[in-house]
């Protein structure tokens, strides 16, 4: 449902569905988080996108390139451009960490 909302540009419905998941104690996985993030890209809802991205660690969901890509796209517009720099720095750190971990395997 979140993916459908994102594809249709219906961010309000995505938020309602997200909230209903929380009420029903349905644990969001990476796909759900990314779909919700995607719903905020087209309308430029950067505050909401950053809030969802910020929830991922506490939900024990590791953001991936799609997560950061959507967050970067939505924050690169207008007043949130400073947030894009922080996101890029965070992404760089995570990618370096993943690279180091894969070298140890």
Steps between C-alpha positions, in 0.01 A plus 500: 500500500786740581654431161170576327470827690856597409452418133178702491655797683255462788723583794210573737358152445847355552521676837155371597596146404831534689313618809254211474797260487630654822161473671470135398859439616608387154877519485623691195776339297742663258250488214234676706741771610624556145147512360403756759812705420419482130154642567661822624736557206268644235313743727830607660400404854857501631415531871284190485762313299772581753269397784442159339872460431566587864262225618688226320780437755258472794298251293822305441472558126821596322447772237630402157591690185134537406422650841780753476432572133138595566599706804770677296264578214234649724747699714695632203212732421476838665567565865600143585818509291712501817341173604617346172861559599447326833327207326788466254751494786296235681467292185874522438575378853259209467638397161856508632395292799329245275807486278727436798267233632489322164880505486511318834274219379 
